[in-house]
């Protein structure tokens, strides 16, 4: 197992060595088992290096990283610094993927200023959810969204510039090493005992402060109904994070109660989504219940940050750092068009629930954003523009969004939908992917924790599918369900699979005599080329394009013959 300390050795080698040494000590003190190697990875954009005692820490030169990006070598990096950073960052992403796919990477930590953070952050974001990832950065206390995105990357403020080891940086880097060692130790030592949500569908819900009563009621009832709920703060990043998890197979249904990010996107607020909002839900055919929570507002920072063009608008100061602007009739028409255009493309179950008495806590009688004309325009436009079908409906409900009756209506609409009976992919602390669904194929998501290391050259998707089969068998065993194996010819095995009664087909030979799929007499007769017989049998299952096979050969086989089968 390996942890990588990443940085630009041409300017930050002293700090990298200090951080790596402290991390190695912290991991040893934590008693991590198996033992974890700490390595330094150089991502410099120049060839300049400084002499430094590496304290017996493995040093991975930048040429090794650059070799992971075709056509890029140390002598042909562009002179333009920003272009060089982009290329090295892409090479680092490929390097980390290679390490991750090998099954040995258990965490990656970097350090840098603005340039180093910009270089390292995209590569760390590419690692799957759950892999410990952290950067000690001089820009950790500023606008961090471009660095973190929707990932679980942690930024640790450096307080002082990363420029040598001093009384401040010594403390900061030591604390960082201790914290990161704790993350790695937690991953390595976590057990499989907590499996309460294994068979629960996972539901994504969007929330804002002004829709909290509604979402809390929805969440509580869904939990009672046996669902796991993930609540996302609709701050621009929240919606994106939810849809990333939808794409990854973590979420099987969505109650998009709070769609306020659309208002910021269209009007120009600071908590905006982008043009892709709702696309992941629609593309993945996820059951959706949608409402219009907080579409009465556009979000800005402190009041003095609101653009002058909105000087005459109705503003509500939520706190010193957040100012809200009431949306207008014309803006609401645009919101309705954006949402309707998306929803009308959906070919899965969608119910749109529209609360007629107000769409946020401050859109109510006596509250600052109460504007019946603007709210009714939004609801009326959606009711008109959304095309109803057998699986797409719109409900106008005589409630405020935070009324208990409206929350119950949302849940009732969701429960009427056909939600898959279990989640397909879940991140898990013990470093393994958990596929708890006994009746479905595993997700094709790239957000998978760590593949098994027994076959380091195998493709990650192959290992992922193999693990899903093993998990299913283990689940059957733990539940006392018999696991039955039987011998059969390959042709009839294929027919069994098509009927839904087979999880894995094994095609093998164990020498020149006993042959899978051959009659009893064949077990007594030698074959000149046993592997040729296996290939002949394999051809019988070629029509099954999306199924798992295990093929074993006791003898070497000519690549030309093998390609006949493997290419199909």
C-alpha positions as CSV (number, residue, x, y, z in Angstrom):
1,X,0.0,0.0,0.0
2,X,1.2,3.5,-0.8
3,X,0.5,7.1,0.0
4,X,1.8,9.8,-2.4
5,X,3.1,13.2,-1.3
6,X,2.9,15.4,-4.4
7,X,4.5,18.8,-5.1
8,X,7.0,20.7,-7.3
9,X,10.4,19.5,-6.2
10,X,12.1,22.4,-8.0
11,X,10.7,24.9,-5.4
12,X,9.1,22.8,-2.6
13,X,11.4,19.8,-2.0
14,X,12.3,20.7,1.5
15,X,8.7,21.0,2.5
16,X,7.8,17.8,0.6
17,X,10.5,15.8,2.5
18,X,9.4,17.3,5.8
19,X,5.7,16.4,5.1
20,X,6.5,12.9,3.9
21,X,8.7,12.2,6.9
22,X,6.1,13.4,9.4
23,X,3.4,11.4,7.5
24,X,5.5,8.3,7.6
25,X,6.0,8.7,11.4
26,X,2.3,9.4,11.9
27,X,1.3,6.3,10.0
28,X,3.7,4.2,12.0
29,X,2.4,5.6,15.2
30,X,-1.2,4.7,14.2
31,X,-0.2,1.1,13.7
32,X,-1.5,0.9,10.2
33,X,-1.6,-2.6,8.9
34,X,-0.7,-3.4,6.2
35,X,2.3,-1.2,6.3
36,X,2.0,1.9,4.1
37,X,4.9,3.3,2.0
38,X,5.2,7.0,1.7
39,X,6.6,8.3,-1.7
40,X,7.3,11.8,-3.0
41,X,6.0,12.6,-6.5
42,X,7.7,15.5,-8.4
43,X,5.4,17.5,-10.6
44,X,7.8,20.3,-11.4
45,X,7.3,22.2,-14.6
46,X,11.1,23.0,-14.9
47,X,14.1,20.8,-14.8
48,X,15.7,22.6,-11.9
49,X,16.1,20.5,-8.8
50,X,17.7,21.2,-5.4
51,X,19.9,18.9,-3.4
52,X,18.0,17.5,-0.4
53,X,18.4,14.7,2.1
54,X,15.4,12.5,1.2
55,X,15.5,10.6,4.5
56,X,15.2,7.2,2.7
57,X,11.9,8.3,1.2
58,X,11.1,7.0,-2.2
59,X,11.3,9.7,-4.8
60,X,9.3,9.5,-8.0
61,X,10.8,11.8,-10.6
62,X,8.7,14.0,-12.9
63,X,9.8,12.0,-15.9
64,X,7.9,9.1,-14.5
65,X,4.8,11.2,-14.3
66,X,5.3,12.8,-17.7
67,X,5.6,9.4,-19.3
68,X,2.0,8.8,-18.5
69,X,1.0,11.5,-21.0
70,X,1.7,10.5,-24.6
71,X,4.1,12.8,-26.4
72,X,5.1,14.9,-23.3
73,X,8.6,14.7,-22.0
74,X,10.7,17.0,-19.8
75,X,12.5,18.6,-22.7
76,X,9.3,19.6,-24.6
77,X,7.1,21.2,-22.0
78,X,5.9,24.6,-23.2
79,X,7.6,27.7,-22.0
80,X,4.3,29.2,-21.1
81,X,3.8,28.3,-17.4
82,X,0.0,27.9,-17.5
83,X,0.3,25.6,-20.5
84,X,3.0,23.6,-18.8
85,X,0.9,23.3,-15.6
86,X,-2.1,22.0,-17.5
87,X,0.0,19.3,-19.3
88,X,1.7,18.2,-16.1
89,X,-1.6,18.1,-14.3
90,X,-3.1,15.8,-17.0
91,X,0.0,13.6,-16.8
92,X,-0.4,13.4,-13.0
93,X,-4.1,12.5,-13.4
94,X,-3.0,9.6,-15.6
95,X,-0.3,8.6,-13.2
96,X,-2.7,8.5,-10.3
97,X,-5.2,6.5,-12.3
98,X,-2.5,3.9,-13.0
99,X,-1.6,3.8,-9.3
100,X,-5.2,3.5,-8.3
101,X,-6.0,0.8,-10.9
102,X,-3.1,-1.3,-9.5
103,X,-4.9,-1.4,-6.2
104,X,-2.0,0.0,-4.1
105,X,-2.9,3.6,-3.7
106,X,-4.6,4.5,-0.4
107,X,-4.2,8.3,-0.4
108,X,-2.6,11.3,-2.0
109,X,-1.6,14.5,-0.4
110,X,-0.1,17.6,-2.1
111,X,1.2,21.0,-1.2
112,X,1.6,24.2,-3.1
113,X,0.8,27.8,-3.8
114,X,-1.7,28.9,-6.3
115,X,0.1,27.3,-9.2
116,X,0.8,24.1,-7.4
117,X,-2.8,23.9,-6.1
118,X,-4.1,24.5,-9.7
119,X,-1.8,21.7,-10.9
120,X,-2.5,19.1,-8.2
121,X,-6.2,19.6,-7.5
122,X,-7.7,18.4,-10.9
123,X,-5.7,15.2,-10.6
124,X,-6.8,14.5,-7.0
125,X,-10.4,15.3,-7.9
126,X,-10.2,12.5,-10.5
127,X,-9.7,9.9,-7.8
128,X,-12.8,8.1,-6.7
129,X,-15.0,9.3,-3.8
130,X,-13.6,8.0,-0.6
131,X,-9.9,7.9,-1.5
132,X,-8.2,10.3,1.0
133,X,-7.1,13.4,-0.8
134,X,-5.8,16.6,0.6
135,X,-3.7,19.7,-0.4
136,X,-1.9,22.1,1.9
137,X,-2.5,25.3,0.1
138,X,-1.9,29.0,0.3
139,X,-5.3,29.6,-1.4
140,X,-7.3,27.2,0.9
141,X,-9.1,30.1,2.6
142,X,-10.2,31.9,-0.6
143,X,-12.6,31.0,-3.4
144,X,-12.1,27.2,-3.3
145,X,-14.9,26.0,-5.6
146,X,-12.6,25.8,-8.7
147,X,-10.2,23.5,-6.8
148,X,-12.7,21.3,-5.0
149,X,-15.5,21.1,-7.4
150,X,-18.0,18.3,-6.4
151,X,-15.3,16.1,-5.0
152,X,-14.3,15.2,-1.4
153,X,-10.9,16.9,-1.8
154,X,-9.8,18.6,1.5
155,X,-7.9,21.9,1.4
156,X,-5.7,22.7,4.4
157,X,-4.7,26.4,4.9
158,X,-0.9,26.8,5.0
159,X,-1.3,30.2,6.9
160,X,2.2,31.3,5.7
161,X,3.6,30.8,2.2
162,X,5.1,27.4,1.5
163,X,8.7,28.7,1.5
164,X,10.9,26.7,3.9
165,X,10.4,25.1,7.3
166,X,9.8,27.6,10.1
167,X,8.0,27.8,13.4
168,X,4.6,28.2,11.7
169,X,5.0,25.8,8.7
170,X,6.5,23.2,11.0
171,X,3.2,23.1,13.0
172,X,0.9,23.3,10.0
173,X,2.7,20.5,8.1
174,X,2.9,18.3,11.2
175,X,-0.8,18.7,11.9
176,X,-1.6,18.0,8.3
177,X,0.4,14.8,8.3
178,X,-1.3,13.7,11.5
179,X,-4.7,14.4,10.1
180,X,-4.0,12.7,6.8
181,X,-2.5,9.7,8.6
182,X,-5.8,9.4,10.5
183,X,-7.8,9.4,7.2
184,X,-5.6,6.7,5.8
185,X,-5.7,4.6,9.0
186,X,-9.4,4.9,9.1
187,X,-9.7,3.6,5.6
188,X,-7.4,0.6,6.3
189,X,-8.9,-0.3,9.6
190,X,-12.6,0.1,8.9
191,X,-14.7,-3.0,9.1
192,X,-17.7,-4.4,7.1
193,X,-19.9,-4.6,10.2
194,X,-22.0,-1.5,9.5
195,X,-24.2,-2.6,6.6
196,X,-27.5,-1.1,7.6
197,X,-28.1,0.7,4.3
198,X,-26.9,-2.2,2.0
199,X,-30.4,-3.0,0.7
200,X,-31.8,0.5,0.8
201,X,-32.4,2.6,-2.3
202,X,-30.5,5.9,-2.0
203,X,-32.5,9.1,-2.6
204,X,-31.1,12.5,-3.4
205,X,-33.0,15.6,-2.0
206,X,-32.1,19.3,-2.6
207,X,-32.6,21.8,0.3
208,X,-32.1,25.4,1.1
209,X,-32.6,27.1,4.5
210,X,-35.9,28.5,3.3
211,X,-37.2,25.0,2.4
212,X,-35.7,23.1,5.4
213,X,-39.1,22.3,7.1
214,X,-40.3,20.6,3.9
215,X,-37.1,18.7,3.3
216,X,-36.8,17.5,6.9
217,X,-40.3,16.1,6.8
218,X,-39.7,14.4,3.4
219,X,-36.4,13.0,4.7
220,X,-37.9,11.6,7.9
221,X,-40.8,9.9,6.1
222,X,-38.6,8.4,3.5
223,X,-36.3,7.0,6.2
224,X,-39.3,5.5,7.9
225,X,-40.3,3.9,4.5
226,X,-36.9,2.2,4.3
227,X,-34.9,4.6,2.1
228,X,-31.5,6.1,2.6
229,X,-31.6,9.9,2.0
230,X,-28.8,12.2,0.9
231,X,-29.6,15.9,1.3
232,X,-27.7,18.4,-0.9
233,X,-27.5,22.2,-0.1
234,X,-28.6,23.9,-3.3
235,X,-25.7,26.3,-3.6
236,X,-24.7,25.6,-7.1
237,X,-22.2,22.9,-6.1
238,X,-24.9,21.0,-4.3
239,X,-26.9,20.2,-7.4
240,X,-23.8,19.3,-9.3
241,X,-22.6,17.0,-6.6
242,X,-26.0,15.2,-6.5
243,X,-26.0,14.7,-10.3
244,X,-22.4,13.4,-10.2
245,X,-23.6,10.8,-7.7
246,X,-26.5,10.0,-10.0
247,X,-24.1,9.4,-12.9
248,X,-22.0,7.2,-10.6
249,X,-24.9,4.9,-9.7
250,X,-25.0,6.0,-6.0
251,X,-28.5,7.5,-6.2
252,X,-31.6,5.7,-7.5
253,X,-34.2,8.4,-7.1
254,X,-34.4,12.2,-6.7
255,X,-36.7,14.6,-4.9
256,X,-35.5,17.9,-6.4
257,X,-37.4,20.0,-4.0
258,X,-35.2,23.1,-4.2
259,X,-34.4,24.2,-7.7
260,X,-33.2,27.7,-6.8
261,X,-29.9,27.2,-8.7
262,X,-31.8,27.7,-11.9
263,X,-32.7,31.2,-10.9
264,X,-29.0,32.1,-10.2
265,X,-28.0,30.5,-13.5
266,X,-30.5,32.6,-15.5
267,X,-30.3,35.9,-13.7
268,X,-26.6,35.8,-12.7
269,X,-26.5,34.9,-9.0
270,X,-23.5,33.3,-7.1
271,X,-25.1,29.9,-6.5
272,X,-25.8,29.0,-10.1
273,X,-26.1,25.6,-11.8
274,X,-25.2,25.4,-15.4
275,X,-26.9,24.3,-18.6
276,X,-26.5,20.6,-17.7
277,X,-28.8,20.8,-14.6
278,X,-31.2,17.8,-14.6
279,X,-29.4,16.1,-17.4
280,X,-27.9,13.3,-15.3
281,X,-31.2,12.5,-13.8
282,X,-32.9,12.4,-17.2
283,X,-30.0,10.5,-18.9
284,X,-29.9,7.9,-16.2
285,X,-33.7,7.5,-16.2
286,X,-33.9,8.2,-12.4
287,X,-37.4,8.6,-11.0
288,X,-37.8,12.3,-10.2
289,X,-40.2,14.3,-8.1
290,X,-39.5,18.0,-8.8
291,X,-40.7,21.2,-7.1
292,X,-39.8,24.9,-7.3
293,X,-38.3,25.6,-3.9
294,X,-36.6,29.0,-3.5
295,X,-37.1,30.0,-7.1
296,X,-38.4,33.3,-5.6
297,X,-34.8,34.4,-5.0
298,X,-31.4,35.0,-6.6
299,X,-28.4,34.7,-4.3
300,X,-25.6,37.2,-3.9
301,X,-22.9,37.8,-1.4
302,X,-22.8,40.8,1.0
303,X,-25.2,43.6,-0.1
304,X,-22.4,45.8,-1.5
305,X,-21.5,43.0,-4.0
306,X,-24.9,43.1,-5.7
307,X,-24.4,44.4,-9.3
308,X,-25.6,48.0,-9.8
309,X,-28.0,46.8,-12.5
310,X,-30.2,45.4,-9.7
311,X,-30.1,48.5,-7.5
312,X,-33.8,49.1,-7.6
313,X,-34.8,45.4,-6.9
314,X,-36.3,44.0,-3.7
315,X,-33.4,42.8,-1.5
316,X,-33.5,40.7,1.6
317,X,-30.3,40.5,3.7
318,X,-30.2,37.0,4.9
319,X,-26.9,37.6,6.9
320,X,-23.7,39.6,6.5
321,X,-22.5,37.3,3.7
322,X,-25.7,36.4,1.9
323,X,-28.2,38.8,0.2
324,X,-31.3,37.6,-1.6
325,X,-33.1,39.3,-4.5
326,X,-36.7,38.7,-5.3
327,X,-37.3,37.3,-8.8
328,X,-39.7,39.0,-11.2
329,X,-42.6,37.8,-13.3
330,X,-40.5,37.8,-16.5
331,X,-37.6,36.0,-14.8
332,X,-40.0,33.3,-13.6
333,X,-41.2,32.8,-17.1
334,X,-37.6,32.1,-18.1
335,X,-37.2,29.6,-15.2
336,X,-40.3,27.8,-16.2
337,X,-39.1,27.5,-19.8
338,X,-35.7,26.2,-18.7
339,X,-37.2,23.5,-16.5
340,X,-40.0,22.5,-18.9
341,X,-37.5,22.1,-21.8
342,X,-35.5,19.7,-19.7
343,X,-38.4,17.7,-18.2
344,X,-40.1,17.3,-21.6
345,X,-37.1,15.4,-22.8
346,X,-37.4,12.8,-20.0
347,X,-38.4,9.3,-20.8
348,X,-38.6,8.2,-17.2
349,X,-41.1,8.8,-14.4
350,X,-41.4,12.5,-13.4
351,X,-44.0,14.2,-11.2
352,X,-43.8,18.0,-10.8
353,X,-45.5,19.3,-7.6
354,X,-46.3,23.0,-7.4
355,X,-47.2,24.6,-4.1
356,X,-49.7,27.4,-4.7
357,X,-49.4,29.2,-1.4
358,X,-45.7,30.0,-1.5
359,X,-42.3,28.5,-2.6
360,X,-40.1,29.5,0.3
361,X,-40.2,30.5,3.9
362,X,-40.1,34.2,2.9
363,X,-42.7,33.8,0.2
364,X,-45.7,33.9,2.5
365,X,-48.1,36.6,3.7
366,X,-46.3,39.2,5.8
367,X,-42.9,37.9,4.6
368,X,-40.4,40.0,2.5
369,X,-40.7,38.0,-0.8
370,X,-44.5,37.4,-0.8
371,X,-45.5,38.2,-4.4
372,X,-48.6,36.2,-5.5
373,X,-48.3,37.4,-9.1
374,X,-44.7,36.3,-9.5
375,X,-45.3,32.9,-7.9
376,X,-48.5,32.2,-9.8
377,X,-46.8,33.1,-13.0
378,X,-44.0,30.6,-12.4
379,X,-46.5,27.8,-11.5
380,X,-48.9,28.7,-14.4
381,X,-46.1,28.6,-16.9
382,X,-44.8,25.2,-15.7
383,X,-48.4,23.9,-15.7
384,X,-48.8,25.0,-19.3
385,X,-45.3,24.2,-20.7
386,X,-44.7,20.7,-19.3
387,X,-46.2,18.1,-21.6
388,X,-48.1,15.4,-19.7
389,X,-47.7,11.7,-20.6
390,X,-48.5,8.4,-18.9
391,X,-45.3,8.8,-16.8
392,X,-45.1,12.6,-16.6
393,X,-47.6,14.6,-14.6
394,X,-48.0,18.0,-13.0
395,X,-49.8,18.6,-9.7
396,X,-51.0,22.0,-8.5
397,X,-51.4,21.7,-4.7
398,X,-53.2,24.2,-2.4
399,X,-50.3,24.3,0.1
400,X,-47.3,26.3,1.1
401,X,-44.0,24.5,0.3
402,X,-43.3,24.1,4.0
403,X,-46.7,22.8,5.0
404,X,-46.6,19.2,6.2
405,X,-49.3,18.3,3.7
406,X,-47.1,19.3,0.8
407,X,-44.2,17.2,2.1
408,X,-46.5,14.3,2.3
409,X,-47.7,14.9,-1.2
410,X,-44.1,14.9,-2.5
411,X,-43.4,11.5,-0.7
412,X,-46.7,10.0,-1.9
413,X,-45.8,10.9,-5.5
414,X,-42.4,9.4,-5.1
415,X,-43.7,6.2,-3.5
416,X,-46.0,5.7,-6.4
417,X,-43.0,5.4,-8.7
418,X,-41.0,2.2,-9.6
419,X,-37.8,2.8,-7.7
420,X,-35.2,0.1,-7.9
421,X,-35.1,-2.1,-4.8
422,X,-31.5,-1.5,-3.9
423,X,-28.6,0.7,-4.5
424,X,-26.0,-0.4,-7.0
425,X,-22.7,1.2,-5.8
426,X,-21.7,2.6,-2.5
427,X,-18.4,4.0,-1.2
428,X,-17.2,2.0,1.8
429,X,-14.5,2.8,4.3
430,X,-12.8,-0.5,4.2
431,X,-11.5,0.1,0.7
432,X,-13.9,-2.2,-1.2
433,X,-16.8,-1.5,-3.4
434,X,-20.1,-2.7,-2.0
435,X,-22.7,-3.9,-4.5
436,X,-25.7,-5.0,-2.4
437,X,-28.1,-5.5,-5.2
438,X,-28.9,-9.2,-5.6
439,X,-31.1,-8.8,-8.7
440,X,-29.3,-6.2,-10.8
441,X,-26.1,-5.9,-12.7
442,X,-23.5,-3.7,-11.2
443,X,-23.2,0.0,-12.1
444,X,-20.8,1.0,-14.8
445,X,-19.7,4.0,-12.6
446,X,-16.2,5.1,-12.5
447,X,-16.8,6.1,-8.9
448,X,-15.6,2.9,-7.3
449,X,-13.5,2.6,-4.2
450,X,-10.6,0.2,-4.9
451,X,-10.5,-2.9,-7.1
452,X,-8.9,-6.1,-5.8
453,X,-5.2,-6.4,-6.3
454,X,-4.9,-10.1,-7.2
455,X,-4.9,-9.3,-10.9
456,X,-3.2,-5.9,-11.3
457,X,-3.2,-6.0,-15.1
458,X,-6.9,-6.6,-15.4
459,X,-9.2,-3.8,-16.5
460,X,-10.9,-2.0,-13.6
461,X,-14.3,-2.6,-15.1
462,X,-13.5,-6.4,-15.2
463,X,-12.5,-6.4,-11.6
464,X,-15.6,-4.4,-10.7
465,X,-17.9,-7.0,-12.3
466,X,-16.0,-9.8,-10.7
467,X,-16.3,-8.3,-7.3
468,X,-20.1,-7.8,-7.8
469,X,-20.4,-11.5,-8.4
470,X,-18.4,-12.4,-5.4
471,X,-20.4,-10.0,-3.2
472,X,-23.6,-11.6,-4.4
473,X,-22.4,-15.0,-3.6
474,X,-21.2,-13.8,-0.1
475,X,-24.6,-12.2,0.5
476,X,-26.3,-15.5,-0.4
477,X,-24.0,-17.3,2.0
478,X,-24.6,-14.8,4.8
479,X,-28.3,-15.1,4.4
480,X,-28.2,-18.9,4.3
481,X,-29.3,-19.1,0.6
482,X,-27.8,-22.2,-1.1
483,X,-25.3,-21.5,-3.9
484,X,-25.7,-24.3,-6.5
485,X,-23.2,-25.2,-9.1
486,X,-23.9,-27.7,-11.8
487,X,-22.2,-29.0,-14.9
488,X,-23.8,-28.4,-18.3
489,X,-22.9,-27.9,-21.9
490,X,-22.0,-24.4,-22.9
491,X,-25.0,-24.1,-25.3
492,X,-27.6,-24.9,-22.7
493,X,-25.7,-22.7,-20.1
494,X,-26.2,-19.8,-22.5
495,X,-29.9,-20.6,-22.7
496,X,-30.1,-20.7,-18.9
497,X,-28.5,-17.3,-18.7
498,X,-31.0,-15.8,-21.1
499,X,-33.8,-17.1,-19.0
500,X,-32.3,-15.2,-16.0
501,X,-31.1,-18.2,-14.0
502,X,-27.4,-18.0,-14.2
503,X,-24.9,-15.5,-12.7
504,X,-21.6,-16.8,-14.0
505,X,-20.6,-19.2,-16.8
506,X,-17.3,-21.1,-16.5
507,X,-15.7,-22.5,-19.6
508,X,-12.5,-24.4,-18.8
509,X,-10.2,-27.3,-19.5
510,X,-8.2,-29.1,-16.9
511,X,-5.8,-31.0,-19.2
512,X,-6.1,-33.3,-22.2
513,X,-8.9,-35.5,-20.8
514,X,-11.7,-34.0,-18.7
515,X,-13.5,-31.4,-20.8
516,X,-16.2,-29.0,-19.8
517,X,-19.3,-29.5,-21.9
518,X,-18.3,-32.8,-23.4
519,X,-20.0,-36.2,-22.9
520,X,-18.9,-38.7,-20.4
521,X,-16.9,-40.7,-23.0
522,X,-14.9,-37.5,-23.8
523,X,-13.6,-37.6,-20.2
524,X,-11.8,-40.8,-21.1
525,X,-10.3,-39.8,-24.4
526,X,-7.2,-37.6,-25.0
527,X,-7.3,-34.5,-27.3
528,X,-4.4,-33.3,-29.3
529,X,-5.3,-29.7,-28.7
530,X,-7.5,-29.3,-25.6
531,X,-7.6,-25.5,-25.8
532,X,-9.0,-25.7,-29.3
533,X,-11.9,-27.6,-27.9
534,X,-12.4,-24.9,-25.2
535,X,-12.5,-22.3,-28.0
536,X,-15.0,-24.3,-29.9
537,X,-17.2,-24.5,-26.8
538,X,-16.7,-20.8,-26.2
539,X,-18.2,-20.0,-29.6
540,X,-21.5,-21.3,-28.3
541,X,-21.9,-18.5,-25.8
542,X,-20.8,-15.6,-28.1
543,X,-24.3,-14.3,-28.5
544,X,-24.3,-13.2,-24.8
545,X,-22.6,-9.8,-25.1
546,X,-23.3,-8.4,-21.6
547,X,-22.5,-11.4,-19.4
548,X,-19.6,-12.5,-17.2
549,X,-17.4,-15.5,-18.2
550,X,-14.6,-17.2,-16.5
551,X,-12.3,-19.1,-18.9
552,X,-9.5,-21.3,-17.7
553,X,-6.8,-22.9,-19.7
554,X,-4.3,-25.5,-18.6
555,X,-2.1,-25.0,-21.7
556,X,-0.9,-22.0,-23.6
557,X,-3.1,-20.9,-26.5
558,X,-2.1,-19.2,-29.7
559,X,-3.1,-15.5,-29.7
560,X,-4.7,-15.7,-33.1
561,X,-7.1,-18.4,-31.8
562,X,-7.8,-16.5,-28.6
563,X,-8.6,-13.3,-30.5
564,X,-11.4,-15.1,-32.3
565,X,-13.3,-15.3,-29.0
566,X,-12.0,-12.3,-27.0
567,X,-12.7,-9.8,-29.8
568,X,-16.4,-10.7,-29.6
